[in-house]
Amino acid sequence: MVEIKGDEVVVQFGDYVLYGKHPLINGERYDTFNFDATGDGYLLDHLQAWTAGNYRNTWAEKRKMLVEE
């Protein structure tokens, strides 16, 4: 699962959670979002997209946990 809001992104693959923050994340995307992978790559068998709403009121606390881990 990939969540993008503003200049932040949270990526979840199974038990792994990645957090990133960079001004380029907030740029305009026309209908693509790229992941660079080395090795064998990835197979996506199910893809859904939603429009994000407002940040949840617990986001600041969750962000702190992701950055500290």
Backbone bond lengths (Angstrom), bond angles and torsions (degrees), N, CA, C in turn:
res aa  C-N    CA-C-N  psi(-1)  N-CA   C-N-CA  omega(-1)  CA-C   N-CA-C  phi
1 M - - - 1.437 - - 1.526 107.81 -
2 V 1.310 116.19 138.24 1.462 122.23 177.80 1.524 107.81 -123.48
3 E 1.315 115.84 127.08 1.458 121.29 175.91 1.524 108.11 -118.91
4 I 1.329 116.03 126.63 1.464 121.58 -179.76 1.517 107.81 -125.68
5 K 1.308 115.34 129.38 1.469 120.72 176.32 1.517 107.33 -148.26
6 G 1.317 116.59 119.60 1.465 119.65 -178.54 1.512 110.61 62.21
7 D 1.328 117.07 -127.42 1.469 120.94 -178.89 1.530 112.10 -101.04
8 E 1.343 117.24 20.03 1.459 121.49 -178.33 1.530 110.60 -118.63
9 V 1.332 115.24 150.44 1.458 121.09 176.08 1.524 108.76 -141.80
10 V 1.332 115.96 140.45 1.459 122.97 172.94 1.525 106.16 -124.13
11 V 1.330 116.50 126.84 1.458 122.39 -178.70 1.524 107.92 -120.12
12 Q 1.324 116.73 131.40 1.462 121.17 179.37 1.524 109.09 -124.09
13 F 1.337 116.42 124.01 1.459 124.12 173.41 1.520 106.78 -122.88
14 G 1.294 118.04 104.17 1.463 120.11 -178.23 1.515 110.43 58.89
15 D 1.335 116.69 -120.98 1.462 121.35 -179.31 1.529 113.28 -87.77
16 Y 1.327 118.17 -2.76 1.463 121.98 -177.25 1.521 110.30 -95.27
17 V 1.345 115.91 135.35 1.457 121.90 177.84 1.520 108.36 -127.33
18 L 1.324 116.78 126.65 1.464 122.75 178.69 1.520 109.12 -116.55
19 Y 1.330 116.10 140.04 1.464 121.73 177.55 1.515 108.55 -123.38
20 G 1.317 116.58 138.14 1.458 120.54 176.64 1.513 110.98 -142.30
21 K 1.331 115.30 152.33 1.458 121.56 178.01 1.520 107.60 -144.02
22 H 1.341 116.12 123.47 1.458 120.92 179.80 1.530 108.58 -162.81
23 P 1.339 118.03 144.41 1.466 120.06 -179.84 1.539 113.74 -57.26
24 L 1.328 118.20 -30.44 1.464 119.90 179.98 1.531 112.65 -65.19
25 I 1.317 117.55 -25.59 1.465 120.82 179.23 1.522 109.98 -64.41
26 N 1.323 116.71 -30.90 1.464 122.26 -177.68 1.527 112.53 -80.66
27 G 1.332 118.18 1.75 1.460 120.97 -178.91 1.517 112.37 -72.38
28 E 1.322 115.38 165.45 1.458 119.98 178.13 1.521 110.38 -71.64
29 R 1.337 115.36 139.76 1.462 121.97 175.16 1.515 106.70 -122.40
30 Y 1.306 117.47 131.64 1.457 120.00 177.84 1.522 110.50 -83.08
31 D 1.018 141.84 -59.88 1.447 137.79 172.77 1.515 109.98 -156.07
32 T 1.326 116.26 31.07 1.462 118.76 179.78 1.524 110.61 -136.36
33 F 1.290 114.91 152.72 1.457 122.79 169.47 1.508 105.42 -145.85
34 N 1.313 117.76 120.18 1.463 121.69 -171.22 1.518 112.61 -104.72
35 F 1.323 114.88 141.23 1.452 123.19 168.29 1.512 106.63 -119.62
36 D 1.296 117.29 124.63 1.461 120.74 174.54 1.516 108.25 -86.63
37 A 1.318 116.14 131.22 1.463 120.55 -178.81 1.524 109.15 -133.23
38 T 1.319 115.45 145.11 1.457 120.16 173.81 1.519 108.09 -111.58
39 G 1.284 116.89 160.34 1.464 119.74 179.99 1.510 110.91 87.78
40 D 1.313 116.08 -140.36 1.459 121.24 -174.22 1.522 113.65 -76.31
41 G 1.311 118.97 -20.07 1.455 121.55 -179.79 1.510 112.54 88.34
42 Y 1.323 116.28 -162.58 1.463 122.46 -174.91 1.516 109.63 -134.11
43 L 1.298 116.35 150.85 1.452 123.10 173.73 1.517 107.61 -115.34
44 L 1.320 116.68 120.65 1.463 121.51 176.98 1.517 107.49 -99.97
45 D 1.325 116.47 120.64 1.455 119.13 -179.74 1.524 112.77 -107.61
46 H 1.316 117.77 -3.49 1.460 120.95 178.70 1.521 108.19 -153.63
47 L 1.303 116.72 127.40 1.456 120.73 -177.74 1.527 108.89 -137.46
48 Q 1.332 115.85 128.67 1.456 121.88 174.85 1.523 107.66 -134.37
49 A 1.320 116.27 150.31 1.464 120.78 178.51 1.523 109.14 -132.88
50 W 1.322 115.77 139.73 1.453 122.84 177.04 1.519 108.65 -129.91
51 T 1.291 116.73 156.73 1.460 121.88 173.03 1.519 107.94 -86.81
52 A 1.324 115.34 131.39 1.465 119.94 -178.15 1.519 110.66 -74.58
53 G 1.309 115.18 146.86 1.461 121.38 174.45 1.516 108.91 -98.78
54 N 1.310 116.11 -148.49 1.460 120.59 177.90 1.525 110.16 -75.01
55 Y 1.328 116.01 159.90 1.460 119.99 174.36 1.521 109.17 -62.19
56 R 1.306 116.67 142.36 1.460 119.74 174.96 1.523 108.92 -69.03
57 N 1.315 116.59 152.32 1.465 119.73 -177.96 1.530 111.68 -68.43
58 T 1.337 119.00 -9.93 1.464 122.28 177.97 1.525 112.36 -99.65
59 W 1.346 117.61 4.47 1.462 120.35 -173.97 1.526 112.94 -62.94
60 A 1.308 119.59 -41.10 1.467 121.43 -178.49 1.525 110.83 -59.58
61 E 1.317 117.15 -40.79 1.468 121.54 179.22 1.533 110.70 -68.55
62 K 1.338 116.91 -43.24 1.468 120.96 179.52 1.527 110.68 -65.50
63 R 1.345 117.67 -41.07 1.463 121.88 178.92 1.523 110.32 -59.28
64 K 1.317 116.66 -43.50 1.468 120.89 179.73 1.525 110.72 -60.16
65 M 1.334 117.71 -40.39 1.463 121.04 178.49 1.525 111.00 -65.63
66 L 1.333 118.14 -39.94 1.462 121.13 -179.18 1.523 112.24 -67.91
67 V 1.316 116.53 -38.76 1.467 120.79 -178.91 1.517 111.32 -72.38
68 E 1.322 117.91 -36.23 1.474 120.81 -177.05 1.511 113.05 -75.77
69 E 1.336 119.06 -25.67 1.460 121.25 -174.89 1.476 112.73 -75.77
